[in-house]
Amino acid sequence: MTSVSENTEAQDERPQISRPSDFKSLITTTSASQLLKSDLITEEPMSEEQKFDTVSSYIWSDEDNDEILETIHNDEPKEEAPTGRPSWANKTEYLLAQVGFSVGLSTIWRFPYLCFHNGGGSFLIIYMLMLFLVGVPLLFLEMAAGQRMRQGSIGVWKVISPWIGGVGYTSFMVCCIVGLYYSVLMAWSLFYLVQSFQSPLPWSMCPLLRNSSDFDPECERTAPTTYFWYRNVLKATDEIEIGGLPVMHLSVSLFMTWLIICISMIKGPKSTGTMLYVSVLLPYFILFCLLIRSLMLEGAHFGLKNLLAAKVPALYSVQVWRRTGNQLFLSMGPGFGSFTAISSYIPRSNNCVMDAFVVALLNLTASLTATVFVFAIMGHLATENNEKCYLRNAETVLYLIASGVLPAEAHPPDSMYHDPSSIYSTWLKSLPKQTKDTVLPYMTNCNIAHELKEVMEGPGVAIVAFTNITSVFSGSTFWAIIIFVLLASLGLSTMIGIMQGIVTPLQDTFSSLRKYTNLLTVGVCVPMYLGSLIFVTSSGSYYVNLLDDYWVSLPLFFIVILENIAMAWIYGARRFLADLIIMLGHPISPIYRWLWCFLSPFVLLVLFVSTLLHLSLKTITYLAWDSNISNEVIRIYPSWAKVLLIILIIITILPVPAYFLYTLIGVDFTVSMIHSGTTVIFKPEAKGNSPKSQPWLQVRKSQKKINKMDKQQGKTSLPYE
C-alpha cells in the first residue's frame, strides 16, 4: 500500500475511501500515513462507476468544462460495461414512455378549461414561461438523476442524500394511490368505448320507461348525456355518505383495464415499449384528425378568436399563476418518480438535456392542439346556440304579430331561417325606433360571448363534455369511437408510467425480484385492482374527485421541493452538472444551476404555500347528482372526508421524517478539533451494511495543500471537502 505523500506528482490520482457504511469517522488531523496504516483508508482498483463518481465530484467552476471533457476523452472508456439491468430496445421507445406518461387526460380537458377561465392568451403566456423556466429544469433533473444513478426513485435519493432518502418512498406511495383512482378514469373511457359501437348512441336520447312509450321524466329534466353518466354509468348516489357495492359493469371494465396494464408491463421495458407505439402515437394522430375536422365547423373562428385574446389583468393575478403552476406540475408529472424510473433503463451517455426539451415540447404541443380543438368545437356550439336564440326571438315576434300585440311591420324576413346570424342583426336595425322599442321587451338578449361561456362551463365532468362533442359531427358513432380510443390510449400510457414508478423501485430495493418480473407485475396489478374497486362503487366518483382535486397537489409539490433542494443544495448543483458533463461528454449550460438553486425552489415554495392556504381556507366541495331535481349540485364534503384528506397527506409525506430519524439513529457523530484551525467537523458513521445507505465520501488530493502542511507540521495530512 502506498502513502499519499509518495504519489504527490500524480495530480489526477485520487485514493478512494471504502464505502462509508464500513468505516469510522475520519479526523482530518490524522496524517495520511497513519490513516492508511490503520486500514481506515484503502486504495483499491476502482470500478468504472467509482471512477465516474471520483472524477466528477470536485469540479467546482464553469471554466473546468474543457478539462473535464479532455479527461473523459483520454481516460474514460467509450463503451459502458454491460450490466444486468434491462433497457429500452431503442431511444424511440424510451421517449415514447416519457411522453406517454407526461401527456395525460388533464392535458386534453383541464388545460382548455383553465385556459378559458384564466385569461386565454395570458394563461398560455404564463404557462409557457413556467414550462421552460421551471418545468424543463425539473424534468431534466429527474431524468438525469435516474440516468446517472441507474435506479428508481427510492434508490436515487438515498444515494444523493440519505437524510431525505424517504422522498423516494413518498413518490412510491403517491404512485400507488394515484394509480388506484387513475385506473378508474381509464375504465370509464373503456366502458364508453364499448358503448360507442351502436347506433344511435345510448346517450343521445332519453330512455323509455319500462312497459311504456314515455321517456324517463328524470332524464327529460336534464341533458341525456348527463343522465347517462350519472344513472347508467356510475349508478351515482345523491351524497358521498351513501355507500354501496361496486357497480358490476364498471368492475368488469376496471378488470379489463388492469389486465391490459398487466400485459403491457409483464415483460418489463421491452413489452412496454411495443405497447407504447400504439398508446402514444395513436392519440397524436387522432388529435390531429379532430383538429382538422373541428376547424371546418361553422363558428370555429369565434372560439379561436377568444383563445388568442389575452386578458392583461390575468398576468398580475396570483390565483391565475397558482392555477397555472398546478396545471403545469399535474400535467408534466414530476414528483411521481416515473421519469426517474423510466430514465434508469437508458444508457448513461444518453442526451437527457435534449430529452427534457422534447418531452416538454410534445406535452405543450398536445395541450395546444387539444385547446385549439376544444375552442373550435365550443365556438361552433356557441354559434349554434346563438342562432337558436335568434330563431326563438323570431318565432316570438311572429306569435305576437298574429295575436295583434305587435304591428305587421315587425314581421321578420323569411330568409332569416337560412342565415340567422347575419339576417337577424340587419332586420333588427331596420325596424323603426318606435317599433323596435315595442319589440325588444318581448325578446331574449342573444349574446354569442355569453353562449360561449355557457358551453365552456358545460357539464361538471370532462367525460360528459366529450360525449356532447360527439353530437357535433355527422356520423357521431364513428367519432365517438375515435374520441374514446383517444381517452383510453392516453389513460393507458399514463398508467404505464405510473406503474414504472412502482415496479422499478421495488426491483431496485429487492434485486432478487428482477428474476421474477412476471410474478412481480401480477403481484402488483392484482392488489391494485382490488384497491381500485372502492372507486367504482355508487359514490366512488366522489372519492376520485376528493383525491384528484384536493389531495394530489400537496404531496407532489412537497416531493419536488425536496428533490430540488437535495440536488441543488445538498449534493450540489455545480457538482451534479459536472457529473453530467462527464456522463454526456459535452458542456451543459450553467443556467441550469441558477434555475435549480434559486428560481425553481422559490416558485415551488410559493406554489406549495399558496395551495396549502387555498385548501385550508376554502370549503372543499364536490359535484353531486341530485335525483330530485335531475341536475348537478355542489355539495360540501363531510368533516370526515377532510380528516381522511389530512390523514392521506400525512401518510404520504411521513416517510421523509421517518427515514430521516432512521438515518439519525443509525449514525454516531464524532466531534474532533482540528489543531490548526479549531474547526469542528461532523462525520457520520453508518451502522448499516448497505452500500446505498450513505453517499460515498471521496478524498481529493491537493498538492498545494499537502506541501503547505508538510512545511508547517512536518507531516502529511489529508484534506477533506
Salt bridges, closest charged atoms under 4 A:
GLU49 OE2 - ARG348 NH2 3.86
ASP53 OD1 - ARG148 NH2 2.54
ASP62 OD1 - ARG574 NH1 3.66
ASP62 OD2 - ARG593 NH2 3.37
GLU218 OE2 - ARG231 NE 2.94
ASP355 OD1 - LYS91 NZ 3.15
GLU384 OE2 - HIS380 NE2 3.37
ASP437 OD2 - LYS433 NZ 3.17
GLU454 OE2 - HIS450 NE2 3.69
ASP508 OD1 - ARG85 NH1 2.78
ASP508 OD1 - ARG514 NH2 2.43
ASP548 OD2 - ARG110 NH2 2.83
ASP579 OD2 - ARG148 NH2 3.37
ASP626 OD2 - ARG635 NH2 3.67
ASP668 OD1 - LYS687 NZ 3.65
GLU685 OE2 - LYS24 NZ 2.80
GLU721 OE2 - ARG700 NH1 3.33
